[in-house]
Amino acid sequence: MRFVTGIVLVLAAVGGCTSTPIKPVDPGNRFTSRPPVDLKSIDPPTRFNAAAAAPLEVSTNADEVLLHGTTAVVPIHGSKPTVSSGEEIRLIDTRTNKVREVIKPTYPQPRIGTVIALPTLTSVQGRPTVLAPFLGEAPGQGTTPGRPLVEVVSIDPENGKTDWRTEIPIEGWTGTGRSSGVEVSFAGVADGVGVDRIVDPSLSARRGDTYALDLSSRKVRWSMRGFEARAVAAGMVTGQQSGTGQTPKVQVRGIDAQTGSWLWSITKGGGRLVPLVTGACHGVVYGRTANGPVVLDGRTGTDRETQPGVAPSVVNSSMAIGPWPGGGLGSSSYPVIG
């Protein structure tokens, strides 16, 4: 793999993937199962049933949830005030809102403040696979200090079972120091190698490390301290060195994935409201403005649907994941209706 240093900006993806107000669910409530909802198959979907929304988790943003068929892979952030347990992954049947499996890490998280673990959905040897990285600390004994590590868990989203677990030894990221928040996640997977990153986004002391894990041998191929991987594609890892500053702000634009040429743009002062882009699927772009959710045509940038019901982050032909009805916190599933 080649390394490219620099900030990567994703503008808008052109390619692949209500009527009754609902009061947000009290975060203290436990969600119960429901009768299976009827599902349609529409590609790409542009309308979603907000009245049939099923809340998934208050501590999890919609863009952190994965969707495999009708199974939602939901990271639970135990370091958030609303959750008492540690980080874990829940597989939820979105048709019934029933929890299928709960996957927990082997070790407690290090004492460094808020830790967020985000899974990724990929394919390993032709099989759909969820890779969940947990930042943990093996306990010390006697005069031997605790050992920081990233535990990677491979999960089969078809049956919810754990295929394997492996540990990546890391340096730092432990002790009694406090942080505003540390995220461990995968920048991407390519050619059987998962590129895992650990990032502390504190503006005063931003830092990031990267580890490349061979998913067959489960050995670390290479690691780079001070390098924050952002994306993996075509055998290339792109990212930034720690401390390159904040990402510059951009307007919303569409680019052709084959040629890289600009297709359209919506700029401030241009006569249209600039939407906040939340997701994209097969030629449509989802977002929201002061007028509410909107769906744009990915080739032209024109409004394709002005009443989609929700601005989703994750979409397939039958289900979408968006924020809680009535607010931007948490995540919910929304059946496709058009």
N, C-alpha and C positions, 0 to 999 in steps of 0.2 A: 504494500500500500504506500502511496505517496502522501506527503503532508503539505497542506497549503495553509499558511498562517494569514489571518485576516478576518474581518467580521463578515458573516454571511447573513443576508437579508432575504427572507422569503416574502414576496409581495402578494401574489395571488396564484392559486393553482388552477389551471384550466382543465387539466386532465383528471384521471381517476381518483380514488376515493377516499277557529276557536270562537268560541262564542261565549262561554261562561267563565267569568273570572274565578280563580281558585286561590283560596287563602293558603299561604305557605305552611307546611307542616312544622309543628313544634319540634326543634332539634332533639328534644328529650324523648320523643315517641319512638317506639320500635316499629318498623314497617312490617306489615303482615302480607301474606300471600293473597292473591285475588283470583277469580275465575279467569281462564286464559282469554286474552283479547284476540279478536279477529285481525288477521294481518293481510295486507295487500303486498304486491310486488311491483314496484314502479321504479324505473331507472332512467334518468335521475329523479328522485322525489323532490317536489317543490311545496307540498302542503303536509302539515302534521297535525295530529289530533291533540290539541292542548287540553281538552276536557278529559282525556284518558291518560294524562301524564301520571307516571308512577315515580315518586321521589326515590333516589338511590342512596345518597349520603350527603349530609350537610358539610362535612369536612373536605369533600372532594369536588374540585371544579370540573365542569363538563369536559373541558379539553384534556383532562387527565384520565378520562375513562376510555377503555378500549371496547370495541364491539366486534364480536365474531358471530355472525348469524344473529340469533336472538339472545346470545349470551353476552352480558356486560361484564367486563373485567374492571373491578373498581378498587383502586388503592385507598386504604383507610389510613388516615394520618393520626396515629395515636398520640402524637405530641400536641395536637390541637386541643383547646379547652373543652370541646364538646365530646371528646372521645376519651375513655379511661384506659383502654388497652394500648399496646404498642402498635407499630406499623404492621399492617397485614394486607392481604389481597383477598377480595371476595368475588366469587363468580356467581352472578345473579341471572336467573331466567327472566328476561324482560317481559315475557308473555304473562307470567304469573306473579312477578316481583318476589319470587322465592329464592333464597340463598342456597345455591347448590353445594359450594365448597368454600372453606376458609383456609387460606394458606398463611402460616405464620413463620417468622424467622426463627432460627435456632438460638441466636444470641440477643441480648438487650442492646439497644442503641447506645452509642457512646454519649458521655455527658458533655455535650457541646451545644445544648439548646435545641431548637426545633430541627428535626430531621424529616425530610420528605422523600419517600421511595416511590419511583414511578416505573411501572412495567412497560414492556413493548411487545407488540404482536408481530411475529415474523414466521418464516418457514425454515425448518431445519430438516435436511434430508427429505424434503418433499412433504413434511407434515407441518400443519399449523401449530405454532408453539408460542406460548407466552413466557417471556423471560422477565423475572422479577428480581431486581438487585436491592438487597437490604444492607444498609450500613450498620455494622455491629461491632461489638467489642467482646472478645473471648475473655472470661474472667482471669485475673491474675491469681497466683498462689505463692504464699511465702514472700520471698524477695523478688519474685518474677512479676513484672508489671502486666497489666492487661494488654491484649493484643488486638489492635484495630484490624478490621477486614471488611470486605464486601462479600456477602453471601449471595450467590446467584442461584435462583431456583427456576428450573424448567418445568412448565405446567402445560398439560394437554388440555386445550379449551373445549375439546369434544366431550371429555368425560370428567374434567376437573381434577385429574390425578396428577401427582408430582412425579415427573420422570427422573429427575436427578437434582442434586444440590452440589455446589462446589464453592470453595472459598478462594478469594483473591487477597493475598496479604497486601496491605497498604502502609504508607508512612504518614505519620501525623494523624489528624482528624480524631483525636481522642483527648482525654484529660478533663480538667475541670473548667477550662475556658468556656465562655459563652459566645454564641453566635446568633445573628439575627435570623439565620435559617440556612441549612445545608440541604442540597438536593443531590440524590444519586439516581442516575437514569442512564439509558442507552441512547447515544447519539445516532446509532443505526447499526444495521447488520449487513454484511456483504461477504460473499464467498466463504461462508462458514465461520466468520469472525465477528463477534459482537464487541462493539466499541463502547465501553462503559466510562462515564464521566462522573466526577464528584466536584460539585461547585458550591462555594460560599459566595453569594452575590453581594455581600456587604460592600458598599461603595468605598468605605474607608480602608478595607483590606480584602478586596476581591481576590479570590484564588481559585484555581481549578486544576485537577489532575485527570489524566486519561489512562485507561488500561484496556488493552485489546485481548479478548479472551477467545481462544480457539474452542469452538463449541463441540468439536469431536473429541479432542484430547482433554478438554477442559483445563488447559494450561494457558498461562499468560504469554502471549507472543512478544509483546513489547509494552512498555509503559512510558509515560512522559509527564513529569511533574511541571506544573506551571503552564500546561497547555490544556485549554478547554475545548474539547471536540464539540462541534455543533451539528454536523451532518456527515453521512457516509453514502457515497454513490460512485459507481464506475471504478471501484478499487481505490478511491481517494477519500481521505479524511480531511474535512475542512473545519476550521475553528479559529480560536484567537488565543494569544498569549494572555495570561492573567495580568490585569491592570491596564488594558487598552482603552478603558473609559466606557462611557455609555454608548449604546447603539443610537445613531442618529435617527430622527423621525422622518418618515416618508409618507407620501400620499398613497392612495389605493391605485394600483395599476395592474394590467393584465399583460402577460408576456407569452409568446408562442414557445411551447416546450421544445420544439424541434429546431427553430431558427434563432430564438432569443430576441426576436423583434418585438417592439411594443405594439400591442393591439388596441388598447384604450386606456384612458385614465379619468379619474374623478378627482378634481383638485378643489381646494378651498377657494371660494369666490368665483367658481366657474358656473354657478347657477343651479347646482345640484348639491344635496346633502352628502357629505363624505361618510360612507358607512364604515362601521367597525367590523372588519371581516372576522368571522368566527370559524368558517370551515368551507370546504369545497368538495364536489363529487361529480365526476363524469360530465364536465362542461358547464356546471353551474356553481355560483359562489354565494354562500350564505353570509348574512351580516345583519346589522341593525343600525338604525338612525334614530333621531328624535321622534320620527313618525312610527317607530316600531320595527319589527323584523321585516326583512326584504330578501328576495332571491334575485341575483343578477345573472344574465347570460354571460358565460365565461369568454365567449368570442367577441362580443360586442360591448359588454358593460351596461347594456340597457336593463331596465327593470323587467324581470320575467314573471315574478309573483310578488304582489304587494301585501298579501295577507297569508303568509305561510303558517302562522300560528306560533312559531318559535324560531329563533336564530340558533340552529344546532351547531355543535362543534364536530361531532362524529356521526356519520350517516352511512347506511347501506340501503338496499332497495325496500326494506320492510320496517326498519326501526331507525330512530335517531336519538342522540344524547344531547341534551341542552340543559340550561339552568333551571332551577326550581321555578314553577309557575308563580308569578307575582314578584319575583326578585332575582337578583343575579348570583345569590349564594348557592352553593351545593350543586347537585346534578340530578337529572331526572331522565327517564326514557319516554319517548313520544312515538306512537305508532304512525306509520306513513298512511296518508289517506288520498294523496293525489300527486 
